[in-house]
Each structure stands twice: as structure tokens, then as C-alpha cells.
Amino acid sequence: MLNVTLKIQFASNPVDLCGEIANCSRLAALSDYECWFEVRPYVGDATLQAYPRWAESVLGLVVRCLALTHPPGKDCDGEPLPPDWSTATIQVDLVPGGRGQSRLIAEALLLRNDVGAIEASASEMEISCAASFPPRSTYADSWELAEHGMRMLVFGSDALPEVKPLEVPVLYMGERGMPYIRSRDIANPYARAAFEHRQRSSGRPCIDELHDASWAWDWTDWDNGQR
């Protein structure tokens, strides 16, 4: 399960909100995610369906879940976000099985500079990114500010692109045609970093001048949440 924490600093009092995103498909390669965000109304069953795991960053997953709970043009509970905010921090913690010890896996910071633009930065799996963009004229609530910032950081625009499963080519070695993959062929850098982290203690194919090879079954097991 993912715990999402949002903290926004205003001129008066700070606001702290929380959310949860739970994989309800036993970590299948195409998974369904049930989501809940404090003060956000539900739309239908608030479930992100058939989402390809590791197709994009964790922050991208959070954005898609937020989009389910507040479609454009719909009202949120509570009052619109006051315009005097100065900083917003979004933290995503992984809680294995919803009961284990939490671990910070992604974080984003939004800062409104002296000329009113938003300076945004994020870090995830030791990968960092940054962006600068103008704020919207109004935000329906605190989550909309966070969602806007993460959209610009992850996708470079407010539009949500189509999400596609990772397709990693399988290669074959030796007379027996043993299948393997190369980490360089994992298009999503976040998935590549996470997979390499898990492979540190795993056996690998011995191929001259190829140091990022892994057995294809290791990739398949990991992609399906079995390792």
C-alpha cells in the first residue's frame, strides 16, 4: 500500500492531508488500485483499473488516482484553496501489505517564488527532476494544487498521456537459447532503477561485455510482484 501525505504552508496555518492507494490485484503486471484521499469525493468506486505496474513513476500513479477522485469540472468538499500558500510537499511512503514499516519512495516539493511562478522538484529511486510553470488562477482544493504540480513534473504538461505497459525485449544466449533481458532496454528509468536494486543479490547470465543482463524469468517474476 502507498501512503500519500500532503503538507501545504499558508500565511496563517499549515494544512496536512493524507491519502491511500492500495493494490487489490496481488501485484499483477496489470493491477487495479483502490484509492482514497482525505476530503476528496469519490467517483464510482474510485478504482484505477488495469494499470500497468512500473510503466511510469510512482508520482504518475498518484496523479492518475487523484484524477479519479476529482474529474475536471466537479466540485470538491470544502472551500477553494486560499491563494496565500507558499510551499507544498507531497510524500509517498510504501507500506508493505499495509502493515509493515513504511519507507519513503518518492517526494515532490512545490514552491511559489517571488514572481508568482511555481518552482517544482521531485526525487524518486535516486532520480531527480525539476520544472517551473505558472500556477492556475484558482485551485478547487489542496489536492488539485498537488496534482497540477505532479502532472507538470512527471508529464511536462497538464494532459494525462496514454499509459502503456513496459515491453522489454527477450534475448537468447547459448545453444540452449537461455532467455535474458538487458536493463538498458527497460524504458522507464524508475522501473530500471528499482529492478537493478532488487537484482543486486541475484545470479546473472555470464555474457562478455554485457554487465546489465538478467534472466528473463527474474524480470517476469519481479514485474508480477513475485520477488
C-alpha positions in Angstrom: 0.0 0.0 0.0 1.1 3.6 -0.6 0.5 6.3 1.9 0.4 9.8 0.4 0.9 12.8 2.7 0.3 16.4 1.5 1.5 19.4 3.6 0.8 22.9 2.5 2.1 26.1 4.2 -0.1 29.1 4.2 0.4 32.6 5.7 -1.8 31.5 8.6 -2.0 27.8 9.4 -0.5 24.8 7.6 -2.7 22.1 6.1 -2.0 18.4 6.5 -3.9 15.8 4.4 -3.4 12.1 3.8 -4.4 9.5 1.2 -4.1 5.8 0.5 -3.5 3.8 -2.7 -3.9 0.0 -2.4 -3.1 -2.6 -5.0 -6.0 -5.0 -4.9 -4.7 -7.4 -7.7 -1.9 -9.1 -5.8 0.7 -7.1 -7.7 -0.2 -8.4 -11.1 1.5 -6.8 -14.1 -1.8 -5.2 -14.8 -3.2 -4.2 -11.5 -6.2 -2.5 -10.0 -5.7 0.2 -7.4 -8.3 1.4 -4.8 -7.7 4.9 -3.8 -8.8 7.4 -1.1 -7.8 11.0 -0.5 -8.9 12.9 2.5 -11.7 15.5 1.7 -11.9 14.2 -1.9 -15.3 13.0 -3.2 -15.5 9.5 -4.7 -16.4 8.9 -8.3 -17.8 5.5 -8.9 -15.7 3.0 -6.9 -12.5 5.2 -7.1 -10.5 2.3 -8.6 -7.8 2.7 -11.2 -8.3 -0.4 -13.3 -5.8 -2.5 -15.3 -2.9 -0.1 -14.7 0.5 -1.5 -15.9 2.8 -1.5 -12.9 6.1 0.3 -13.4 5.0 1.9 -16.7 5.8 5.3 -15.2 6.9 6.8 -11.9 5.1 6.4 -8.6 4.1 10.0 -8.7 2.5 9.3 -12.1 0.4 6.6 -10.4 -0.6 9.1 -7.7 -1.7 11.7 -10.3 -3.9 9.1 -12.1 -5.6 8.1 -8.8 -6.2 11.8 -7.9 -7.8 12.3 -11.3 -10.3 9.6 -10.5 -11.5 11.3 -7.3 -11.8 14.8 -8.8 -12.7 14.9 -12.6 -12.5 18.3 -14.3 -15.5 20.5 -13.7 -16.6 18.7 -10.5 -16.8 20.3 -7.1 -14.7 19.2 -4.1 -15.7 19.1 -0.5 -14.7 22.2 1.4 -13.6 25.7 0.3 -11.3 26.5 -2.6 -7.6 26.7 -1.8 -6.6 30.1 -0.4 -4.2 32.0 -2.7 -1.6 32.7 0.1 0.1 29.3 0.0 3.9 29.3 -0.1 5.1 25.7 -0.2 3.5 22.3 -0.7 5.2 18.9 0.0 3.9 15.6 -1.3 5.5 12.4 0.2 4.7 8.9 -0.9 5.6 6.0 1.5 5.5 2.3 0.8 3.8 0.2 3.5 4.3 -3.5 2.5 1.0 -5.3 2.9 -0.5 -2.2 4.6 1.0 -3.2 7.9 4.8 -3.2 7.6 7.3 -0.4 8.3 6.8 2.5 6.0 9.6 3.7 3.6 9.7 7.0 1.7 10.0 6.2 -2.0 9.0 9.5 -3.7 8.8 13.1 -2.8 7.8 16.3 -4.6 8.2 20.0 -3.5 6.2 22.9 -4.9 7.5 26.4 -4.1 5.9 29.7 -5.1 8.7 32.1 -6.0 8.7 35.9 -5.7 7.2 36.5 -9.1 4.3 34.0 -8.5 5.6 31.1 -10.6 5.8 27.6 -9.2 9.2 26.0 -8.8 8.8 22.3 -8.5 11.2 19.4 -7.9 10.9 15.7 -7.2 13.0 12.8 -6.3 12.3 9.1 -6.7 14.5 6.0 -6.9 17.6 8.3 -6.7 16.3 10.1 -9.9 15.5 13.8 -9.7 13.6 16.2 -11.9 12.6 19.9 -11.8 10.2 22.2 -13.6 9.0 25.8 -13.5 5.5 26.8 -14.6 2.7 29.4 -13.8 0.0 28.4 -11.3 -3.6 28.1 -12.2 -5.8 31.1 -11.4 -7.6 29.1 -8.7 -7.4 25.6 -7.2 -10.5 23.8 -6.1 -8.7 22.3 -3.1 -5.2 21.4 -1.8 -5.1 18.1 -3.8 -5.7 19.9 -7.1 -2.6 22.0 -6.4 -0.6 18.9 -5.7 -2.0 17.1 -8.7 -1.1 20.0 -11.0 2.4 20.2 -9.8 3.0 16.4 -10.2 1.5 16.5 -13.7 3.9 19.1 -14.8 6.8 17.3 -13.1 6.0 13.8 -14.4 4.4 14.5 -17.8 5.6 18.0 -18.6 2.0 19.2 -19.2 -1.4 19.2 -17.6 -2.6 16.5 -20.0 -2.6 12.8 -19.0 -0.8 10.8 -21.7 -1.9 7.2 -22.5 -0.1 4.7 -20.3 1.3 1.6 -21.9 2.8 -1.5 -20.3 6.6 -1.9 -20.4 7.7 -4.1 -23.2 11.2 -5.4 -22.6 12.7 -7.5 -25.4 13.8 -11.0 -24.5 17.1 -12.2 -26.0 18.6 -15.7 -26.0 22.1 -17.0 -25.3 23.9 -20.2 -25.9 23.0 -23.4 -27.6 20.0 -23.9 -25.3 18.7 -20.5 -26.0 18.5 -19.3 -22.4 16.3 -16.2 -22.3 17.6 -13.0 -20.8 16.9 -9.2 -20.8 19.1 -6.1 -20.6 18.4 -3.4 -18.0 19.2 -0.8 -20.6 16.0 -2.0 -22.5 13.7 -1.1 -19.6 12.4 2.2 -20.9 11.1 3.6 -17.6 14.2 4.8 -15.6 12.3 4.3 -12.3 11.5 0.7 -13.1 15.0 0.2 -14.3 16.5 1.5 -11.1 14.1 -0.5 -8.9 14.7 -3.7 -10.8 18.5 -3.3 -10.6 18.2 -2.6 -6.9 16.4 -6.0 -6.5 18.9 -7.8 -8.7 21.9 -7.0 -6.5 21.9 -10.4 -4.8 20.6 -12.4 -7.8 22.5 -14.6 -10.2 23.0 -13.2 -13.7 24.0 -14.6 -17.1 27.7 -14.5 -17.8 28.0 -12.7 -21.2 31.2 -11.0 -22.3 31.0 -7.2 -22.1 27.3 -7.3 -21.0 27.0 -6.2 -17.4 23.3 -5.4 -17.2 21.9 -8.8 -18.3 19.4 -10.6 -16.1 17.5 -13.8 -16.6 14.1 -13.2 -18.3 12.3 -15.1 -15.5 13.7 -12.8 -12.9 12.2 -9.8 -14.8 8.8 -11.6 -15.2 8.6 -12.5 -11.6 9.6 -9.0 -10.5 7.1 -7.4 -12.8 4.4 -9.6 -11.4 5.3 -8.7 -7.8 6.7 -12.2 -7.0 10.2 -11.0 -6.0 
